[in-house]
Every structure is written in C-alpha cells, then in structure tokens.
C-alpha cells in the first residue's frame, strides 16, 4: 500500500505542472545518499527526492467501531481500519554547476512542492488517479477515501541532523519539506458466528412438564437472488400465514433486508412476500422451528 502512496504523490506533483518538473524519472523515492547524488547528475535537470523516513501508528484516529455484515447466514464484523502515518522528507536537487547557483532552483522547487501539498490537505486516489490504471492497484474500499496530509508541522522533523549525517560521505545538509500522509490499514474480518434465526422460549411450573408452554420467534432475510451473490432487499412486505393461507402477522423488511415474527406456536406455516415491481413468488411452506434454522425468502 505504501508503494501505491508513492505513485500517488508522484502523479500529484506531475499533475501540478511545476516548472521544469515534467517527467516521472525526476521524482524518486530512494535515500538521498551518494548513489542518489550521482543519479541527479545523470538526470541532468531539477530532481525531487521524496524519501519515506519514518512510520508511526496514528493512535488518535483509532476507533472501536465496526461494520457488521451477513453472508450466507454467517455474521462477520469488519473493524474500522487502523491508521498509519507515513513521514516523508522531500528535498530538491539541481544538476546545475555551482557557478549557476543551483540552490536558487532548489529553493523554488521546494516552495512549489510545499504549495502543492498545502493546496491538497487530503489526497483522494479516485481524484488524482482518475483514468489511470494505477487506481486499480488500490483496494476498492480505499479508492475513494481522503488521505489526510500534514505539511511542515511546527515541531519540524526532530532528527534532521542525524538524518543527513547518515547519508554518507559528501552529504550536505539541505532544507526539506516535511510531510505526513495518513494511510488506512484494513484489519482482519472477525467472524462472529452463524446468525440466530430461531429463538425458543419455554414457560412452565418447576418440574411440571405437562404445564410447559412453548413460544417461538423466527427471523430471516428477503433476498434479491437475480444477482450473484444475492443481496438483501429492504422495504419488502412479508406476511406469515397459517398452513391454510389465513393471515396471521405482517411486517416490512428493514434496511438490511431482515424480517422477524414472534409469539408463534410450533407447527406448519407459510410465508408470503412482495416487493414493488417484482412478481410475487409462490408462498413458502415452513416448519416452526425449522430443522435447518433457515427462513430466507428469495426473489428469483
């Protein structure tokens, strides 16, 4: 995912039409060491080094929320993504001879880069990579998400001196645009277990089995099975009838396609269901409680 963020930043800077920064080969993500300094000479023009110098979890954005989904009767919870702060040091490099004062070109490029990032407080892959095959590399949930950007925080990069000393002999301390981009990290889905579709309650006097009274609550989904996989259908009318077709209870499926009937005696029933602009299926005969525990209704 981080390498996709690198490509996103490269595309952002190219799209910004920064003067003299016109090709992707001028924007690289390697350490600004001796090998990089040699590469700048080969580029023969202005170059931008965007180096990922640190990674930290953003605990302020932690969330205990989750999104519940149901697939084939199995209930799963998708936790809210974790957040990863990607710390970049962005430096400008010119291949011009010292007599031409390359620092002036470098300072101009730093200004332009800072301006581009400040004009984009969030980075959205769908916006920046529109029409590019690079967008396909982002997982669907994260293609249209805003990635927060922090540019030049007041505290600065705390170890800039150590950073340049680690870049080998001949390294020169250079100013840098310090930027932090926050990436989401999808956490593993948690399977909660099969959905409860039948609730049986027995009432009786203690140790007196002959006084037992049993009530059953059932539930299921109304599904649009004309697509694969079937999807829940909200606002469908559902009616519980006796085995002879006498109406007993009616309800409307909720936004997740769920319906429920309660206070039923064990026995045989039938379910009838309708939805706007759909042909009414043949009523479904069900046994309460169902041996399979399944009461779903499908529009085929």
Secondary structure, DSSP 8 states (H G I E B T S, - for coil): -HHHHHHHHHHHHHHTT-TT--SGGGEE-S-SSHHHHHHHHHHTS-EEEEEEEEEEE-GGG----EEEEEETTEEEEEE--EEEEEEEEEEEE--S-GGG-HHHHHHHHHHHHHHHHHT-SEEEHHHHTTT-GGGGGS-GGGTT-EEEEEES-TT--TTHHHHHHTT-TT------EEEEEEEEE----EEEEE---EEEEEE--TT-GGG-EEEEEEEEEEEETTSSS-EE-TT-EEEEEETT--EEEEEE--TTSEEEEEEE-SEEEEEEEE-TTS-----EEEEES-SS----EEE-
